[in-house]
Amino acid sequence: MAIELRVATTDDAPAVARICMLAGGGAFEYLYGGLSAQMDAESLMTGLCAMDASPYSYRRFTMAETGGEVVGGINAISMADLKEADLAVLPALSGDLGLGALAVLRSSFRRIRLGLRMRGRQPAADSLILANVAVFPEYTGQGIGAKLVQHVLDHATAEGYPSVSLVVWDSNDRARALYERIGFEVADTAPFKPIRDLPYHARCLMVYNSI
């Protein structure tokens, strides 16, 4: 199967949202589920992915496709850009996506709660963050994920990032095995107290040293 990588466009927002949902392992269902009677979590994510300033913006994604069909994708973002873009999420929920104040407050509380539980060592300030990567289930096992990750590593090297960091659930054996084969190492494992949609017990920080 011939796989081509390309920069995402606005039209890819629904596929980008699906990639985020798969990569999050329930995180986005927890953050955005039940906030709106009109939009489910994936619909809200699609809206966020269509925005330029969002940390999940299509502008930050590289898509994998075969025969003109998207089969997966990946995004990476610097720590500085991640913090800046993260601040745009709640205003986007209330402004562009039209959620009421109570729904935005609920989302804010969930973000704080999740952040408090994601304790442990954080990525280095000068690291490139591999934020979301996923291959659609019907296309897994064909080396697409490895190709996407290698694309980010090549970009990090070309841009002079000393490392690439990611966070993965400790029980996601398939993803961890992929990252370890490519050269990532576990830098920290921290306990995680399970909450709704997130039945996990630990998260791992994995780092690939580019230099």
C-alpha positions in Angstrom: 0.0 0.0 0.0 1.4 3.4 -1.1 1.1 5.9 1.7 1.5 9.6 1.1 1.9 12.3 3.7 0.5 15.8 3.2 -0.3 18.9 5.2 -3.9 19.0 6.4 -6.5 21.4 5.1 -9.7 22.9 6.6 -11.6 20.1 4.9 -9.7 17.6 7.0 -11.2 18.9 10.3 -13.6 15.9 10.8 -10.7 13.4 10.2 -8.4 15.4 12.4 -11.0 15.3 15.2 -11.3 11.5 14.7 -7.5 11.2 15.0 -7.6 13.2 18.3 -10.4 11.1 19.7 -8.5 7.9 18.9 -5.2 9.2 20.2 -6.7 10.6 23.4 -8.0 7.2 24.6 -11.1 8.8 26.2 -9.6 12.1 27.2 -11.6 14.2 24.8 -14.8 12.4 25.6 -14.2 13.3 29.2 -13.4 16.9 28.5 -16.2 17.7 26.0 -18.9 15.0 26.4 -22.3 16.1 27.6 -21.5 19.8 27.3 -24.1 20.5 24.6 -27.4 19.0 23.7 -26.7 19.8 20.0 -23.1 18.6 19.7 -21.4 15.5 21.0 -17.7 15.4 22.0 -16.5 14.6 18.5 -18.6 17.4 17.0 -17.1 19.9 19.4 -13.6 18.5 18.6 -14.3 19.0 14.9 -15.1 22.6 15.5 -11.9 23.1 17.5 -9.9 21.3 14.8 -11.3 23.7 12.2 -9.9 26.7 14.1 -6.5 28.3 13.4 -5.7 29.1 17.0 -6.7 25.8 18.6 -4.0 23.3 19.8 -5.9 20.7 17.8 -6.0 22.9 14.6 -5.8 21.2 11.3 -2.9 23.6 10.5 -0.7 21.6 12.9 -1.5 18.2 11.4 0.1 16.0 8.8 -2.3 13.5 7.2 -1.5 10.1 5.8 -3.6 9.0 2.9 -3.7 6.2 0.3 -5.7 6.5 -2.9 -7.0 9.9 -1.9 -8.4 8.5 1.3 -7.2 9.7 4.7 -6.0 6.8 6.9 -4.4 8.6 9.9 -2.5 11.6 10.9 -0.2 13.3 13.4 0.6 16.6 15.0 3.5 18.1 16.9 3.8 21.4 18.6 6.4 23.2 20.7 5.8 23.7 24.4 5.6 27.4 24.0 3.0 27.2 21.2 1.1 24.5 23.1 0.7 26.7 26.2 -0.4 29.7 24.0 -2.9 27.7 21.9 -4.3 25.9 25.0 -5.5 29.3 26.3 -7.7 29.7 23.2 -9.8 26.6 23.8 -12.3 27.9 26.4 -12.9 31.2 24.6 -13.5 29.1 21.4 -16.1 27.0 23.2 -18.1 30.0 24.3 -17.5 32.1 21.2 -17.2 30.2 18.0 -18.9 27.1 19.2 -21.6 28.9 21.2 -21.6 26.9 24.4 -23.2 28.6 27.4 -21.3 29.8 30.5 -22.2 26.7 32.6 -21.0 24.3 29.9 -17.7 26.2 29.5 -17.3 26.2 33.3 -17.9 22.5 33.4 -15.2 22.0 30.7 -12.8 24.2 32.6 -13.3 22.2 35.8 -12.7 18.9 33.9 -9.5 20.3 32.3 -8.2 21.4 35.7 -9.2 18.0 37.2 -7.5 16.1 34.5 -4.4 18.3 34.7 -4.1 17.7 38.4 -4.2 14.0 37.8 -1.6 14.1 35.1 1.2 14.6 37.6 4.7 13.5 37.1 7.7 14.8 35.2 6.8 17.2 32.4 8.4 17.5 28.9 11.4 19.8 28.7 10.7 23.4 27.7 12.6 23.1 24.5 11.2 19.8 23.4 8.8 19.2 20.5 5.6 17.6 21.7 4.1 14.8 19.7 0.6 15.6 20.8 -1.7 13.3 18.8 -1.1 10.4 16.4 -3.5 7.8 15.2 -4.2 5.4 12.4 -7.8 4.5 11.7 -8.5 1.0 13.0 -9.1 -0.5 9.5 -5.5 0.5 8.5 -3.5 -0.4 11.5 -0.6 -2.9 11.3 0.7 -1.6 8.0 3.6 0.7 9.2 1.6 3.9 8.8 2.0 4.9 12.5 5.7 4.4 12.3 5.9 6.5 9.1 4.0 9.4 10.7 6.2 9.4 13.8 9.3 9.3 11.8 8.1 12.3 9.9 7.9 14.2 13.1 11.3 13.1 14.2 12.8 14.2 10.9 11.1 17.6 11.3 12.5 17.9 14.9 16.0 17.2 13.7 15.8 19.6 10.8 14.4 22.4 13.1 17.0 21.8 15.8 14.8 20.5 18.6 17.0 18.5 21.1 14.2 16.1 21.8 10.7 14.9 21.0 8.4 14.1 23.9 5.0 12.5 24.3 2.7 11.2 26.9 1.0 7.8 26.6 -1.2 5.7 28.8 0.9 3.0 30.5 -1.5 0.3 29.5 -1.4 1.2 25.8 1.1 -1.6 25.1 0.8 -1.3 21.3 1.7 2.4 21.2 4.5 2.0 23.7 6.0 -0.8 21.7 5.9 1.3 18.5 7.6 4.3 20.2 10.3 2.1 21.8 11.1 0.4 18.4 11.6 3.9 16.9 13.9 5.0 19.8 11.8 6.6 22.4 12.6 5.8 26.0 10.4 6.0 29.1 11.5 9.1 31.1 8.9 8.9 33.8 5.9 6.9 34.9 3.4 8.5 37.2 0.2 7.0 38.8 -3.1 8.2 37.5 -6.4 7.8 39.5 -9.1 6.6 37.1 -12.0 8.9 36.3 -15.0 8.7 33.9 -14.0 7.7 30.3 -10.3 7.3 31.5 -10.0 3.9 33.2 -6.2 4.1 33.4 -3.8 3.8 36.4 -0.6 5.4 35.1 0.8 7.7 32.4 4.2 7.6 30.8 6.4 10.4 29.6 8.5 9.1 26.7 11.4 11.0 25.1 13.3 10.7 21.9 16.6 12.5 21.9 17.1 14.1 18.5 20.7 15.3 19.2 
